[in-house]
Amino acid sequence: MAGVAAVAVTAIGVFVGLPRNDAPPAPATTSTDSTAVRVFTYGSSMPGESRYGEIKEYVESSTRAVVEGLLYDSGLGYPAAKFEPGGEIPGFVLTLDPDTADAFMREQTALESGLFAPVTVQTQSGVSATAWEWIGATDGMPRIDAWDGSTAEYGQAVDIRALSVGDCFTNSDGRTALTVWCDAPHGYETLHVESLPAAPYSVDAIDATAAERCDDAFTGKVGERADASELAIERFLPSREEWESGDRVVLCAVYKPGALLEGTLDGG
């Protein structure tokens, strides 16, 4: 997909994943200071991961840890953790520098607000730490044992007409899409993308051509006409300026009125 630009929601998912195999080993802490401030991380803020460089100045030491909980792939490039019985979540406990711990906690809680909330968890070795828990529902999100980064490219803002057939997305404003892993609930799946032949600009003519091409693609993919299906088609067209500059790409996407899509048109 062209024109990918990371959006704020990507930054929110900092507590995701496990360290790569080539990640440097993290220094272990043996501190038993009950006043120490500790956080449990399970993602890109762990030692050896992409965001650790941004926060390492706050960290005094770290050690591997496991807490009780369930992990889901949100489809937006980061997981959603629920710290409840039924599974295990591996990660790291970071012991914070006491001189900057309060500042870190304030900044992190503000960054996560709206999607994650701070809670206290206890590791299998009995260490208490703060972790950030997904506050929304996880219905439809795929369960995962650990986040391996394989869906980290999702949760990106792209021009809708830069998507490819089969791409899933959500949060459409008519111009920008937020890419989503198709195995997670999503608003739209790209059905057809085509650059139309040069012609004088007419939004009605462009839309009529796009509607015909999209209906044909829907029938070929689904096996029935869109007007006889529980699914619907939305068309995305170039503006006059784009058309006259030579950008004549039209895109149509499938959605389900009043609900999110689960799975794909190919049966995935």
DAQUI-V898978 format. One record per backbone hydrogen bond with DSSP energy under -0.5 kcal/mol. NH is the residue of the N-H (numbers start at 1). CO is the residue of the C=O. E is the energy in kcal/mol with one decimal. If there is no record, write none. Layout:
{{NH,CO,E} {NH,CO,E}}
//
This chain:
{{2,162,-1.0} {5,157,-1.9} {7,155,-0.8} {10,7,-1.5} {11,7,-0.9} {12,8,-1.5} {13,9,-1.0} {13,10,-0.6} {14,12,-2.0} {16,14,-1.1} {18,147,-1.4} {23,20,-1.7} {36,33,-1.4} {38,36,-0.6} {39,94,-2.2} {40,130,-2.8} {41,39,-0.6} {41,92,-3.0} {45,14,-1.4} {46,43,-2.2} {49,46,-2.3} {51,44,-2.3} {52,44,-0.8} {52,49,-1.0} {54,51,-1.4} {55,51,-0.7} {55,52,-1.1} {56,52,-1.8} {58,55,-2.3} {59,56,-1.2} {60,95,-3.3} {61,95,-1.6} {62,27,-1.7} {63,93,-1.8} {65,91,-2.5} {67,89,-2.2} {68,122,-0.6} {69,87,-2.0} {70,82,-3.2} {71,144,-0.6} {72,80,-2.0} {73,142,-2.4} {74,72,-0.7} {74,78,-1.4} {76,78,-0.6} {80,72,-2.6} {82,70,-2.8} {84,82,-1.8} {89,67,-2.9} {90,88,-0.5} {91,65,-2.9} {92,41,-2.7} {93,63,-3.0} {94,39,-3.1} {94,92,-0.6} {95,61,-3.1} {95,93,-0.5} {96,37,-3.1} {96,94,-0.6} {97,58,-3.7} {100,97,-1.4} {101,97,-1.2} {104,100,-2.2} {105,101,-2.6} {106,102,-2.2} {107,103,-2.4} {108,104,-3.0} {109,105,-2.3} {110,106,-2.0} {111,107,-2.2} {112,108,-2.2} {113,109,-1.0} {115,112,-1.9} {116,112,-2.8} {117,133,-2.4} {119,131,-3.1} {121,119,-0.5} {121,129,-3.1} {123,127,-2.8} {124,66,-2.2} {126,123,-2.0} {129,121,-2.4} {130,38,-2.5} {131,119,-2.9} {133,117,-3.1} {133,131,-0.6} {134,81,-2.0} {135,115,-2.6} {141,138,-2.2} {142,73,-0.6} {144,71,-2.7} {148,146,-0.6} {152,149,-1.7} {154,151,-1.5} {155,179,-2.1} {157,5,-2.3} {158,156,-0.5} {158,177,-2.3} {160,175,-2.4} {162,159,-2.4} {163,160,-1.8} {166,190,-2.3} {167,164,-2.2} {168,180,-0.6} {169,188,-2.0} {170,178,-1.9} {173,176,-1.1} {177,158,-3.0} {178,170,-2.2} {179,156,-2.4} {179,177,-0.6} {180,168,-2.4} {181,75,-1.9} {184,181,-2.0} {186,261,-1.9} {187,169,-0.6} {188,169,-2.7} {189,254,-1.7} {190,167,-3.3} {191,252,-2.7} {192,252,-1.8} {194,250,-2.4} {196,194,-0.6} {196,248,-2.3} {206,202,-2.8} {207,203,-2.4} {208,204,-2.3} {209,205,-2.2} {210,206,-2.6} {211,207,-2.7} {212,208,-2.0} {213,209,-2.4} {214,210,-2.8} {215,211,-2.5} {216,212,-2.0} {217,213,-2.1} {218,214,-2.5} {219,215,-2.5} {220,216,-2.2} {221,217,-1.8} {222,218,-3.4} {223,218,-0.6} {223,219,-1.7} {228,225,-1.6} {229,226,-1.7} {232,255,-2.8} {234,253,-2.8} {236,251,-3.5} {243,239,-2.8} {244,240,-2.8} {245,241,-1.1} {246,243,-1.5} {247,242,-2.7} {248,246,-1.0} {250,194,-3.1} {251,236,-2.3} {252,192,-2.5} {253,234,-2.6} {254,189,-2.9} {255,232,-2.2} {256,259,-0.6} {257,255,-0.6} {259,256,-2.4} {261,186,-3.4} {263,182,-0.8} {267,264,-1.8}}
//
